[in-house]
Amino acid sequence: MPQYPSRRTFLGASALAMAGVSARAQAPKDKLNVLFVAVDDLKPLIGCYGDKTVKTPNMDRLAARGMVFDRAYCQQAVCSPSRSSLLTGTRPDTTKVWDLVTHFRDALPDVVTLPQHFQANGWQAEGMGKIYHGGYDDPRSWSVPSWLPRAKAVAPAEAAACDYRWEYACSAADDWYEQQAEGLRFAQAGAKPPTPPQPPRGRPWEALTMPDEQTADGQIALHAVERLRANARQAFFLAVGFLKPHLPFVSPKKYWDLYDRDQFTLADNPDPPEGAPSFAKTTWGELRQYLGMPKTGPLSDDEARSMLHGYHAAVSFMDAQLGVVLDELDRLKLTERTAIVLWGDHGWHLGDHGFWCKHTNYESAAHAPLIMSVPAMKHAGEHTGALTEFVDIYPTLCDVCGIPKPAHLEGWSAAPVLDDPKRPWKRAAFSQYPRGMGPKGPGMGYALATERYRFVEWRPRRQPDDSVCELYDHQTDPKENHNLADRPAQAERVKEFRALIRAGWKGALPG
């Protein structure tokens, strides 16, 4: 059994870390600040991405002074692999993080993360909410220990909706919350946290009567305001990790009231893609763990409509918390010297193909929102169709803020796209998702998105050349309903895309 540090050891280690950081030189005053906003399970269901139903005024106002990346992709459609990849600037096969329990420092003990790199170059780097996954924090990334919202007791009538982590803390989850916080303390002291206990599960959606300020995301927004004020006179890298719209879809009732439940239309493609391998689909086990959800089979139409309503409400709720932070940035007159990046860690299925949650290689799961705002940018309010990957965020921020890029990065700076959103760019964006189907089954599905196509190659662990492929033509089949990979007319294209995947990301870079 590993030996974990005592609370006294943790406090001592934290004090030493803060002392070391405070001795570093501060960045010059002409350096840009960075507001780095991570959103859990946010798909491009945002007004600025063209959705006519959702109400997201604050993400839309950020887009109006920034650039919307219409074709941005995560590297793996689940929280920890995606976040580990983005924050290290390397891909899942390099981080070796394909699950929710592996820490990237197991494979990359000395890698310099994005906030750690800014910290080393003179920025005050602070994280709050969900930046890394759960209790698996990275203390080296921060100038001070990262911050989590505290549990709040709520009315007993609402306790049945309690879920886990910080997504929405209530009295029934307090014991679990304290265990999670203790795990974070171990991580901050440099030790691997204990295996997290199974959290309590309630209903997957709920309209709350509590005010925003008592919710986890409300607390995160208020803490961000506090840290903006505290750091206003020095260069900062402030990472703010909102928890909604992650399950459960619990948010104050006023956000549910923004929508008419009957306005939501159920997905018109409730079946898996024709011709796709059975292992490519998700059985959405994440949602099935919640109270009242079927263990097998589809949701009822009534349940599906509640899910759509709850997701939209949770997005609007999170958007309001973002507004609190942006308002304070404006009030402090920091907006004109702050680069802002907002990203959702992956997409989300909302009943398309009969799927819910993420955990696939399909467009709905891999395609994610990315908005960047840089002071005095020439193309504020514009969109770009340039294929962009989350590993590109690290080098892009380095270029925007004028610091050198580390040699280990496996992404490509999108700074030229900010200057010219219509310029020729990458041939493809890459993502992947594992499937443990036995020694002869697929071990990893490698996917790429091009301007027109989505292609997936599923490789068996022991016989990687004996692969199974999927090919979707987004020009004729934007919802990915028909797998074309086995059609003779597509043989050359399948051969081309298999070669591109095996050549790797460098083979898709701009000329």
Beta strands, then each sheet from edge to edge (+ up, - down):
strand 1: 33-39
strand 2: 67-69
strand 3: 72-73
strand 4: 124-129
strand 5: 205-208
strand 6: 236-242
strand 7: 249-252
strand 8: 338-344
strand 9: 349-350
strand 10: 356-357
strand 11: 370-373
strand 12: 382-384
strand 13: 388-389
strand 14: 429-434
strand 15: 442-449
strand 16: 453-460
strand 17: 468-473
sheet 1: 4+ 6+ 1+ 8+ 11- 2+ 12+
sheet 2: 3+ 13+
sheet 3: 5+ 7+
sheet 4: 9+ 10-
sheet 5: 14+ 15- 16+ 17-
end
